[in-house]
Amino acid sequence: MTWYVEQLHRDGSVLARVALQGNRCRIGRALDNDLVLDDAHVAAHHAELVVDDVGAAALVDLGTRNGIARQKGRRVERIEVSDEHPLRLGQALIRVRHSDWPVAPEQPLQTRWIWPWALLALAAVLAHGAWDVWLRDLGERSPPYLNILAGSAIALAVWSGLYALLGRLISGNERFFTHLLIASCGYLIVVSVDWVLDILAFASGWLWPMQISRYVMVLVVALIVRMHLRVADPRHWPTLRCAVGVVAVGVALVPLAQLWISERRFTQVQTLGQIEHPALRLAAPVSVDRFSADAARLQARADAARKRDGASDANDYEDD
C-alpha cells in the first residue's frame, strides 16, 4: 500500500513517477524536493503531499504565488486526494495515485487489416475519375486515361505519405494505409457533397446551395485534415484541433471579407453553372408567356442598373 506522485504531460502521459517514502512528499523546482518540476511557474518548494494516520492523502500549498488547483483558475490551499484527477501546480500537472486503486483494463493489439479497405477506397476514387473523364470526353481523340488516373493515385499517395512521415517522426507509427483510407474517403465525400449541392440547386431553383458550396468544402477538408492529424499525432491533438479550426475559419472568412470590400457582395455565383436531367427538377413548370414576361422584367432591371452605374461613373469622372 503505497502512494505515488506522477508528473503528467498535457496529453496525460507520465513524465516522471516517485513513490512516497514515509508520510510526506515535497514537490517543487528545487533539487532537494522528492519530485522536481522543471517549470518556471513552480516555486522552489511549492507543495507537499501529506498522508495522515488513517491513510488519507492531501496536497497542501506551501504559501506560493501561483498556488495549487484542481481546475485551472481555481486556486486553493489544500486538496483532499480522492481520485486520479490531475492537479495543477503553476503550469505543471501532477497526479496522485494509490497502489491499491484499480487500473484501466489492458488494451487489445490492433489486428484489423486497413490496407484492403484503403485500396478499395482508392479504386473507388480512380473509378470516379475514369467516369468523370469519360463524361467530359467530347473530342475525336480519346483522353489519356492512364496518365490522369496515375496522377490521381500519385497525388493521394503523396498526401498520405506526408502524414505518415509526420506520424513516424512524432509518434513512431506511420500508418500509411490508414491515411490513404482517410484521403480516399475524404475525396469521395467532397465529390459527393459537391454533387448533392449542385443537384439541390438545380432541383429547387435556388442559388444558395451553390453559393455556400465553397464554405462547405472548406469545412469538409478541415474535418479530413483533423482526422489525419489525430492519427499522426495523438499526443498533441488537443492543441492541434484548435489550430485546424482557426485555419479553417480564416480560409473561409478572409476571401468572404475581400469580396464584400471590393464588390459589396458575398458570392460570385449568380447563375446555375450546370444543367442536370429535367427529371430532377422539383419546381413547377413555367409557361412560355410567363418566362418571356419574367425575362423582359429582368432585362429592364438590368438596363436600369447599367444606366445608374454609367451615370455614377460619369459623375465620379467629372469630380476628378
BELRA-V413266 format. One record per run of one state. SS is the DSSP state (hx for helix, st for strand, lp for the rest). FROM is the first residue (numbers start at 1). TO is the last residue. If there is no record, write none. Layout:
# BELRA-V413266
ss: <SS;SS>
from: <FROM;FROM>
to: <TO;TO>
This chain:
# BELRA-V413266
ss: <lp;st;lp;st;lp;st;lp;st;lp;st;lp;st;lp;st;lp;st;lp;st;lp;st;lp;st;lp;hx;lp;hx;lp;hx;lp;hx;lp;hx;lp;hx;lp;hx;lp;hx;lp>
from: <1;3;9;14;20;24;29;35;37;47;52;57;62;68;70;75;77;78;82;87;90;92;99;115;137;145;171;176;205;208;212;213;233;237;264;278;281;288;320>
to: <2;8;13;19;23;28;34;36;46;51;56;61;67;69;74;76;77;81;86;89;91;98;114;136;144;170;175;204;207;211;212;232;236;263;277;280;287;319;320>
